[in-house]
Amino acid sequence: MFFGGTNFGFMNGDRYVTSYDFDAPLTETANYTDKYWKIKELIEKFTKERGLPQLLIPKPPAVSLTIGYGKLKVKDFLSLEDVLTKIKPIVTEKPQHMESLNIGSNYGQNFGFTLYRLANVNKFKHLKLTGGASDRGVILVDHKEVGVVDNNKDYNQDLND
């Protein structure tokens, strides 16, 4: 990657908002990094060694100034349960992957969260998921986290723990 970028809204294919300027020649603000200067040095070296025409490399722009936003105080928020009262559920016999959900313009859900619920979970003593989750799954029983499914691994959990 030559310059950095940022993904928001879980569109980066992972569970974290991401800044991709790590180890890139340019930062997200177009500032030059040590890697840029090393690449420039190598290009100039090989250009000279091979007798190629000298490159016209523009003068670097001024460094972009960045500032911190300081502390923010969260005044209002919605809990998961609050959000769920605003959304119509999709009821199926078997769990479906996000892309198969009949939402939007029938293109499925391509980012964000999907909540799977099972009624009468208390009658089960053990939970076994095979195939894992492509990203991450948080398992809640009675609103309490009992486990995490991650990295396409199978998951086994005694629910009495």
C-alpha positions in Angstrom: 0.0 0.0 0.0 1.4 3.4 -1.0 -0.7 5.6 1.2 -3.0 5.1 4.2 -6.7 5.0 4.4 -9.4 4.5 7.0 -12.5 2.4 7.0 -15.6 3.2 9.0 -18.8 1.4 9.8 -17.4 -2.2 9.8 -16.7 -2.0 6.0 -13.1 -3.0 6.4 -13.9 -6.7 6.7 -12.8 -7.0 10.3 -14.2 -6.1 13.7 -12.3 -2.9 14.2 -12.3 0.5 12.6 -9.0 0.6 10.9 -6.3 3.0 9.9 -4.2 1.6 7.1 -1.2 4.0 7.2 1.0 1.7 9.2 4.2 1.1 7.3 3.0 2.9 4.2 5.2 5.4 2.4 2.6 8.1 2.9 0.3 8.6 5.9 -3.4 9.2 5.6 -2.7 13.0 5.8 -0.2 12.6 2.9 2.9 13.1 5.1 6.0 11.3 4.0 7.2 8.4 6.2 10.7 6.9 6.7 9.7 4.3 4.2 9.0 6.9 1.5 12.5 8.4 1.9 14.1 4.9 1.7 12.2 4.1 -1.4 13.2 7.4 -3.0 16.8 6.7 -2.0 16.7 3.2 -3.7 15.1 4.6 -6.9 17.7 7.2 -7.2 20.5 4.7 -6.5 19.3 2.2 -9.1 18.5 5.0 -11.6 22.1 6.2 -11.3 23.7 2.7 -11.3 21.8 1.7 -14.5 22.5 4.9 -16.3 18.8 5.8 -16.6 17.6 9.4 -17.0 17.4 11.2 -13.7 13.8 11.4 -12.3 12.2 14.7 -11.7 11.0 14.3 -8.1 8.9 17.2 -6.9 9.8 19.0 -3.6 7.8 17.5 -0.8 4.8 19.5 0.4 4.7 21.0 3.9 3.9 18.6 6.7 0.1 18.4 7.3 -0.7 19.4 10.8 -2.9 17.2 12.9 -4.5 17.9 16.2 -6.3 15.8 18.9 -10.0 16.3 19.4 -9.6 16.0 23.1 -12.1 14.1 25.3 -15.6 13.6 24.3 -18.4 12.9 26.8 -21.1 10.5 25.6 -24.4 11.8 26.6 -26.8 9.4 24.9 -26.6 5.9 23.5 -28.8 3.0 22.6 -28.3 -0.4 24.1 -28.6 -3.5 21.9 -32.1 -4.1 23.2 -33.1 -0.5 22.4 -32.0 -0.9 18.8 -33.8 -4.3 18.5 -37.1 -2.7 19.3 -36.7 -0.5 16.2 -35.9 -3.4 13.8 -38.2 -6.0 12.3 -36.7 -9.5 12.9 -36.2 -12.1 10.2 -37.4 -15.5 11.4 -35.8 -18.6 9.8 -35.6 -22.3 10.6 -31.8 -22.3 10.3 -29.3 -19.6 10.7 -28.4 -17.8 7.5 -25.2 -16.0 6.7 -25.4 -12.2 6.4 -25.3 -12.1 2.6 -28.4 -14.3 2.4 -30.6 -12.2 4.6 -33.6 -10.7 2.7 -33.0 -7.0 3.6 -32.5 -3.8 1.6 -32.8 -4.5 -2.1 -32.4 -8.2 -1.7 -28.6 -7.9 -1.7 -28.2 -9.2 1.9 -26.4 -7.5 4.7 -22.9 -6.9 3.6 -21.5 -5.3 6.8 -22.4 -4.6 10.4 -23.9 -7.0 13.0 -26.2 -9.9 12.7 -28.0 -11.1 15.8 -29.0 -14.8 16.0 -31.4 -15.8 18.7 -32.5 -19.2 19.9 -35.6 -19.6 22.1 -35.5 -21.8 25.2 -31.7 -22.0 25.3 -31.9 -23.0 29.0 -32.9 -26.5 28.0 -29.4 -26.9 26.4 -26.4 -27.8 28.5 -23.8 -27.5 25.8 -23.3 -25.3 22.8 -21.3 -26.6 19.8 -20.7 -24.5 16.7 -18.9 -25.9 13.7 -17.4 -23.9 10.9 -16.6 -20.9 13.1 -17.3 -17.3 12.2 -15.5 -15.5 9.4 -15.2 -12.4 11.6 -16.3 -12.7 15.2 -19.3 -14.0 17.1 -20.2 -13.1 20.6 -22.3 -15.6 22.4 -24.8 -14.3 25.0 -27.0 -16.3 27.3 -29.5 -14.3 29.2 -27.7 -11.1 28.2 -24.4 -12.4 29.6 -21.4 -13.1 27.4 -20.5 -16.8 27.7 -18.0 -17.0 24.8 -16.5 -15.7 21.6 -16.3 -17.4 18.2 -13.4 -16.2 16.2 -11.0 -17.0 13.3 -13.1 -19.8 11.7 -12.5 -22.2 14.5 -15.1 -24.6 15.9 -16.6 -23.6 19.3 -17.5 -25.8 22.2 -18.9 -24.4 25.5 -20.6 -25.9 28.5 -23.5 -23.5 29.3 -23.4 -24.3 33.0 -20.0 -22.7 33.6 
